[in-house]
Amino acid sequence: MKQSVKLAFEIIILCSTLAWSCSFRKEQDRRTNTISLFNGDNLNGWHVDVPAMDSDSIAINPFIVRNGLLVSLGTPPGHLITDSVYENYSLEVQYRFPGKPGNCGVLVHASTPRALYNMFPKSIEVQMMHENAGDFWCIVEDITVPDMEARRGPKEEWGITEGKGRRIMNLTDDSELPLGEWNTLVIECKGNEIMVFLNGDLVNHGKNCSASRGNIAIQAEGSEVEFRKLQLTQL
């Protein structure tokens, strides 16, 4: 009897050990597949596309590193774009507007530069604008969500180019933290599907995206924004 109890106990311990080992390996694999897109020191791995810098000799680069943070100064307008192309990933972004409420965005599946208004690269924008964070903006790419007409407007106005209905409103009204606090934005891109979480809330979920891979870009769009984390995990 004692022998059977001892054997059963040993089997339980073995199973627990195997389960822990498997979980540990999965966590190791997850961490191995995670990279930081910002090193805290410089803009290695990124390039700037700011139209004003083409012809204005005094136009500044609006993207700087300050006190270990990546800062978008907001002007002149343009984009900071990853050198690498990504697909099937989760991107965690921690950001805040340090002064007054403002506008910015993270662009995923970015490709052709200056495809819209001679400024925005072809992409899907995940909006960060204060009180509108989590909206989708279609920039010469498209995506669908449930309740499309309620969230995008009349169908005849939809489009992906200048003057069309490109905004798809997010799902919540109170997911952003008070001005000056750090927000955590998580964008999951898998195949032609994009899910967006803001401070733990699901704020948007789109399918049938017309792109499934591309660069990642950050905007300079009129407001100063600070970033302390840009971490990508391959899915």
Secondary structure, DSSP 8 states (H G I E B T S, - for coil): -HHHHHHHHHHHHHHHHHHHHHHHHHHHHHHHTEEES--SS--TTEEEE-THHHH-TT---SEEEETTEEEE---S-EEEEESS-B-SEEEEEEEE-SSS----EEEEEE-STT-BTTTB-SEEEEE--TTTTT-EEEESS--B-SSHHHHH--GGGB-SSTTSB-EE--S-SS-S--TTS-EEEEEEEETTEEEEEETTEEEEEEBS-S-S-BEEEEEE-SS-EEEEEEEEEE-
